[in-house]
Amino acid sequence: MAASPKTTLPPGQQLVAPGKWPLVGERLPAASDAPWTVAINGLGQQAIRLNLDELRSLPQVEQAVDIHCVTRWSKPGVRFRGVSLAQLLQRVEPSRVAKYISFVARSDRQHSTSLLLDTALGLETLLALEVDGSPLSVEHGGPVRVVVPGRYFYKSLKWLTAIELLAEDRLGYWEANSGYHNEADPWRQQRYIPARLTPADAKRLLATLDIQGQDLLGLPASGLTLAGLQARNALLRDADFRGCNLSGASFDGANLTNAHFEGANLRGASFRDADLEGAAFQGADLRGATLLAASMVATSFCPEGGEQPSSDVQMDAATTVDRALIEQLTPTQADWLRHQLSRIARPT
């Protein structure tokens, strides 16, 4: 049953357009000629390894799952079909000292993620083989991926190849390398671990106006005067630039996932090839700004349903937006941006 965005979406999430499922992260698993198998080992009475035919031969269950991506888009009511984790673990009889479970991908980046074992079982985790009646595509994690209802979707690992039962937790790829929250509860907005810098430390660092290539998760910079800031290729996930003067700044190639630019002066700023997934620009001044070749999945320029109104983003004929990428936005955001571009009569 379709969900109402006003009553069932977690805070800060936006509905994707019907029929769309944005691609996030790696597109393909690591290349291998070996047959696909899923191994289960660690703290169990016996280790097992199942191929895809063996997985398909087990009793299959179907669940309707609301996908909530950490980059602020949601896709409700997706029907996954596969093998229940609880049923599969009955075959290995986990030891009493097994408190955590780690899922490992066949991935060039060696992706993995972990959960408390009780949490994984309580959330009715699924090893999915199908989605909406069809085999899972490779791009979306096929032939088999983990699906963890009730958690941000980075906990639903693509290309599952191993399950390990552990006595102590082992942080996964996104949690260890990108600062993603280890519990990932969307209703509590557990997207990232707390910022590593205090506002005072951030102010001293930003005084140089050069943070190119630096990894500054959750950078607290609201209200600062940072005209001409050089932030090319910086990792600025969840950065707070609300109300900043960033005129003429360069964020080319930067990762600005979930960054906040509400009310910021971004006149003449450049975001070429930047990752703007989930970034917020409500009330910002984007006159003369460049947003070419940027990833804009769930980027927001105006309020979504149920959000408080905000002042309009300012754009002019010198604002450069890659029109083809408007399709990445949610319907509300895409309609608003098309209207703005039409209003300022930018040449196509």
C-alpha positions as CSV (number, residue, x, y, z in Angstrom):
1,M,0.0,0.0,0.0
2,A,1.4,3.4,-0.9
3,A,2.7,5.5,1.9
4,S,1.7,9.1,2.7
5,P,4.7,11.3,2.7
6,K,3.2,13.4,5.5
7,T,2.7,10.6,7.9
8,T,5.1,7.7,7.1
9,L,8.3,9.3,5.8
10,P,11.1,9.6,8.3
11,P,12.3,13.2,9.0
12,G,14.2,14.9,6.1
13,Q,13.2,12.3,3.5
14,Q,11.7,12.9,0.1
15,L,9.7,10.6,-2.1
16,V,11.3,9.6,-5.4
17,A,9.1,9.7,-8.6
18,P,7.0,6.6,-9.1
19,G,8.9,3.9,-10.9
20,K,12.3,5.3,-10.1
21,W,15.0,3.7,-8.0
22,P,18.2,5.9,-7.9
23,L,21.5,4.1,-8.2
24,V,23.9,4.9,-5.3
25,G,27.4,3.7,-4.8
26,E,29.2,1.1,-6.9
27,R,27.4,-0.1,-10.0
28,L,29.0,-3.5,-10.4
29,P,30.5,-6.2,-8.2
30,A,34.1,-7.2,-8.4
31,A,34.8,-9.2,-11.5
32,S,35.1,-13.0,-10.9
33,D,34.7,-16.2,-12.8
34,A,33.8,-18.1,-9.7
35,P,30.2,-19.3,-9.2
36,W,28.2,-17.1,-6.9
37,T,27.9,-18.5,-3.4
38,V,27.0,-17.2,0.1
39,A,29.2,-18.5,2.9
40,I,28.1,-18.4,6.5
41,N,30.9,-18.8,9.1
42,G,32.3,-17.4,12.3
43,L,30.8,-18.3,15.7
44,G,28.5,-21.1,14.6
45,Q,28.4,-24.8,15.2
46,Q,29.1,-25.4,11.5
47,A,30.1,-23.3,8.5
48,I,28.1,-23.6,5.3
49,R,28.2,-22.3,1.8
50,L,25.2,-22.1,-0.5
51,N,25.0,-21.4,-4.2
52,L,22.2,-19.5,-5.8
53,D,20.2,-22.6,-6.7
54,E,20.4,-23.8,-3.1
55,L,19.3,-20.4,-1.9
56,R,16.3,-20.5,-4.3
57,S,15.4,-24.0,-3.2
58,L,14.9,-22.8,0.4
59,P,11.4,-21.5,1.5
60,Q,11.0,-18.0,0.1
61,V,9.3,-15.1,1.9
62,E,8.1,-11.8,0.6
63,Q,8.2,-8.4,2.4
64,A,7.1,-4.9,1.4
65,V,9.9,-2.7,2.5
66,D,10.2,1.1,2.5
67,I,13.7,2.1,1.2
68,H,15.1,5.1,3.0
69,C,18.5,6.2,1.5
70,V,20.8,8.2,3.7
71,T,20.9,10.8,0.9
72,R,17.3,11.7,1.8
73,W,15.2,9.9,-0.8
74,S,12.7,7.3,0.0
75,K,10.9,4.6,-2.1
76,P,8.0,3.0,-0.2
77,G,6.4,-0.4,-0.6
78,V,9.1,-2.2,-2.6
79,R,8.4,-5.9,-2.6
80,F,11.4,-8.0,-2.0
81,R,11.4,-11.8,-2.1
82,G,14.1,-14.1,-0.8
83,V,15.3,-16.2,2.2
84,S,14.7,-15.1,5.8
85,L,18.0,-14.5,7.7
86,A,16.5,-16.1,10.8
87,Q,15.7,-19.3,8.8
88,L,19.2,-19.4,7.3
89,L,20.9,-19.0,10.6
90,Q,19.1,-22.1,12.0
91,R,21.4,-24.1,9.8
92,V,24.5,-22.9,11.5
93,E,23.3,-22.7,15.1
94,P,25.0,-19.5,16.2
95,S,27.1,-19.7,19.4
96,R,25.8,-17.9,22.5
97,V,28.8,-15.6,22.3
98,A,27.8,-14.4,18.8
99,K,26.5,-10.9,19.4
100,Y,27.1,-9.2,16.0
101,I,26.6,-10.2,12.3
102,S,28.7,-8.9,9.4
103,F,27.6,-8.9,5.8
104,V,30.4,-9.0,3.2
105,A,30.1,-8.0,-0.5
106,R,31.9,-9.2,-3.6
107,S,33.1,-5.7,-4.1
108,D,36.2,-3.9,-5.4
109,R,36.0,-1.7,-2.3
110,Q,35.5,-4.7,-0.1
111,H,32.2,-3.4,1.2
112,S,30.7,-4.8,4.4
113,T,28.3,-3.7,7.1
114,S,27.3,-5.0,10.5
115,L,24.5,-5.1,12.9
116,L,23.7,-6.4,16.4
117,L,22.6,-10.0,15.7
118,D,19.4,-9.4,17.8
119,T,18.7,-6.3,15.7
120,A,19.2,-8.0,12.4
121,L,16.8,-10.8,13.5
122,G,14.3,-8.4,15.1
123,L,14.0,-6.3,11.9
124,E,13.3,-9.5,9.9
125,T,16.4,-9.1,7.7
126,L,16.0,-10.8,4.3
127,L,18.5,-12.2,1.7
128,A,16.7,-10.9,-1.3
129,L,16.8,-12.6,-4.7
130,E,13.9,-10.7,-6.4
131,V,12.3,-7.3,-6.4
132,D,8.7,-6.6,-7.5
133,G,8.5,-10.0,-9.1
134,S,11.7,-9.9,-11.1
135,P,15.3,-11.0,-10.3
136,L,17.4,-8.3,-8.7
137,S,19.4,-6.5,-11.3
138,V,23.2,-6.4,-10.8
139,E,23.1,-2.6,-10.5
140,H,20.8,-2.9,-7.5
141,G,22.7,-5.6,-5.7
142,G,21.8,-8.8,-7.6
143,P,22.0,-11.7,-7.6
144,V,21.5,-11.5,-3.9
145,R,21.5,-8.6,-1.5
146,V,20.8,-8.0,2.2
147,V,17.5,-6.1,2.9
148,V,17.3,-4.7,6.4
149,P,13.8,-3.0,7.0
150,G,13.8,0.0,9.2
151,R,17.4,1.1,8.6
152,Y,19.0,3.4,6.1
153,F,19.7,1.4,3.0
154,Y,23.5,1.3,3.3
155,K,22.8,-1.4,5.8
156,S,21.2,-3.4,3.0
157,L,24.4,-4.6,1.4
158,K,24.7,-5.3,-2.3
159,W,26.2,-8.5,-3.8
160,L,26.2,-10.5,-0.6
161,T,28.9,-13.2,-0.6
162,A,29.6,-13.9,3.1
163,I,27.9,-13.7,6.5
164,E,30.1,-13.7,9.6
165,L,29.0,-14.2,13.2
166,L,31.1,-12.2,15.6
167,A,31.6,-11.8,19.3
168,E,32.6,-8.1,18.8
169,D,31.5,-5.6,16.3
170,R,33.5,-4.8,13.1
171,L,32.6,-1.6,11.4
172,G,31.6,-1.8,7.7
173,Y,33.0,0.2,4.8
174,W,30.7,3.2,5.0
175,E,30.8,3.3,8.8
176,A,34.6,3.1,9.1
177,N,35.6,5.2,6.1
178,S,32.8,7.8,5.6
179,G,31.5,8.4,9.1
180,Y,28.1,6.8,8.6
181,H,26.2,6.1,11.8
182,N,26.5,2.4,12.8
183,E,22.9,2.1,13.9
184,A,21.4,3.9,10.9
185,D,17.8,4.4,12.3
186,P,16.1,6.8,9.8
187,W,13.4,7.8,12.3
188,R,16.2,9.1,14.6
189,Q,18.1,10.6,11.6
190,Q,21.2,8.6,12.5
191,R,23.0,9.4,9.2
192,Y,26.5,10.3,10.5
193,I,28.6,10.1,13.6
194,P,29.0,13.5,15.4
195,A,31.2,16.2,13.8
196,R,34.9,15.7,14.5
197,L,35.6,19.5,14.6
198,T,34.3,22.0,17.1
199,P,33.0,25.3,15.7
200,A,36.1,27.0,17.0
201,D,38.5,24.5,15.4
202,A,36.5,24.8,12.1
203,K,36.7,28.6,12.1
204,R,40.5,28.4,12.5
205,L,40.9,25.9,9.8
206,L,38.6,27.8,7.4
207,A,40.5,31.1,7.9
208,T,42.9,29.9,5.3
209,L,40.1,29.7,2.8
210,D,41.7,26.5,1.4
211,I,40.4,23.0,2.4
212,Q,41.0,21.3,-0.9
213,G,41.0,17.5,-0.7
214,Q,40.4,17.4,3.1
215,D,38.0,15.0,4.8
216,L,35.9,17.2,7.1
217,L,32.7,15.2,8.0
218,G,30.0,17.4,9.5
219,L,32.1,20.6,9.2
220,P,30.4,23.2,11.4
221,A,30.7,26.5,9.5
222,S,27.3,28.2,9.7
223,G,27.3,32.0,9.4
224,L,30.9,32.4,8.5
225,T,32.3,34.7,5.8
226,L,34.1,32.4,3.4
227,A,34.1,34.2,0.1
228,G,36.4,32.5,-2.4
229,L,36.7,29.3,-0.4
230,Q,38.7,26.7,-2.2
231,A,37.2,23.3,-1.5
232,R,37.9,21.3,-4.6
233,N,37.7,17.5,-4.1
234,A,37.0,17.9,-0.4
235,L,34.9,15.4,1.5
236,L,32.3,17.5,3.2
237,R,29.4,15.1,3.9
238,D,26.8,16.7,6.3
239,A,28.7,20.0,6.3
240,D,26.8,23.0,7.7
241,F,27.3,26.1,5.6
242,R,23.9,27.6,6.5
243,G,23.9,31.4,6.1
244,C,27.6,31.5,4.9
245,N,29.0,34.0,2.5
246,L,30.5,31.6,-0.1
247,S,30.5,33.9,-3.1
248,G,33.0,32.7,-5.7
249,A,33.7,29.5,-3.8
250,S,34.9,26.4,-5.6
251,F,33.4,23.0,-4.6
252,D,34.3,21.3,-7.9
253,G,34.6,17.6,-7.4
254,A,33.6,17.8,-3.7
255,N,31.5,15.3,-1.9
256,L,28.7,17.4,-0.4
257,T,26.3,14.6,0.4
258,N,23.6,16.0,2.8
259,A,25.4,19.3,3.1
260,H,23.4,22.3,4.3
261,F,23.5,25.6,2.2
262,E,20.2,27.0,3.4
263,G,20.3,30.9,3.2
264,A,23.9,30.9,1.9
265,N,25.4,33.4,-0.5
266,L,26.6,31.2,-3.3
267,R,26.8,33.9,-6.0
268,G,29.3,32.7,-8.7
269,A,30.1,29.5,-6.8
270,S,31.1,26.4,-8.8
271,F,29.8,22.9,-8.1
272,R,31.2,21.1,-11.3
273,D,31.3,17.3,-10.8
274,A,30.3,17.7,-7.2
275,D,28.2,15.1,-5.3
276,L,25.1,17.1,-4.1
277,E,23.0,14.1,-3.2
278,G,20.7,15.2,-0.4
279,A,22.2,18.7,-0.2
280,A,19.8,21.5,0.8
281,F,19.8,24.9,-0.9
282,Q,16.5,26.4,0.3
283,G,16.8,30.2,0.4
284,A,20.3,30.3,-1.0
285,D,21.5,32.9,-3.6
286,L,22.7,30.9,-6.6
287,R,22.9,33.7,-9.0
288,G,25.8,33.0,-11.4
289,A,26.5,29.6,-9.8
290,T,27.5,26.6,-11.8
291,L,26.0,23.2,-11.2
292,L,27.2,21.3,-14.2
293,A,27.7,17.5,-14.2
294,A,26.8,17.4,-10.5
295,S,25.0,14.5,-8.9
296,M,21.7,15.8,-7.7
297,V,19.7,12.8,-6.4
298,A,17.3,14.2,-3.7
299,T,19.0,17.7,-3.8
300,S,16.4,20.2,-2.5
301,F,15.8,23.8,-3.5
302,C,12.3,24.3,-2.1
303,P,10.3,22.8,0.8
304,E,8.8,19.3,0.4
305,G,5.3,18.4,1.6
306,G,4.9,19.1,5.3
307,E,8.0,21.2,5.6
308,Q,8.0,24.8,6.7
309,P,8.0,27.4,3.9
310,S,11.4,29.1,3.2
311,S,12.5,32.0,1.1
312,D,13.0,31.2,-2.6
313,V,16.4,30.3,-4.0
314,Q,17.7,33.1,-6.1
315,M,18.8,32.3,-9.7
316,D,19.5,34.4,-12.8
317,A,20.4,33.9,-16.4
318,A,24.0,33.2,-15.4
319,T,23.0,30.3,-13.2
320,T,24.2,27.2,-15.0
321,V,22.3,23.9,-14.4
322,D,22.7,20.7,-16.3
323,R,19.1,20.2,-17.4
324,A,19.5,16.5,-18.0
325,L,20.3,16.0,-14.3
326,I,17.0,17.6,-13.2
327,E,15.5,14.2,-13.7
328,Q,17.4,13.0,-10.7
329,L,15.4,15.3,-8.4
330,T,12.2,14.3,-6.7
331,P,9.0,15.4,-8.6
332,T,8.5,18.4,-6.3
333,Q,12.0,19.6,-6.7
334,A,12.2,19.0,-10.4
335,D,9.0,20.9,-11.1
336,W,10.2,23.8,-9.0
337,L,13.6,24.0,-10.7
338,R,12.1,23.8,-14.2
339,H,9.8,26.6,-13.4
340,Q,12.7,28.7,-12.1
341,L,14.8,28.1,-15.2
342,S,11.8,28.9,-17.4
343,R,11.1,32.1,-15.4
344,I,14.6,33.5,-15.8
345,A,14.5,32.5,-19.5
346,R,17.9,30.8,-19.6
347,P,18.9,29.8,-23.1
348,T,18.8,26.1,-23.8
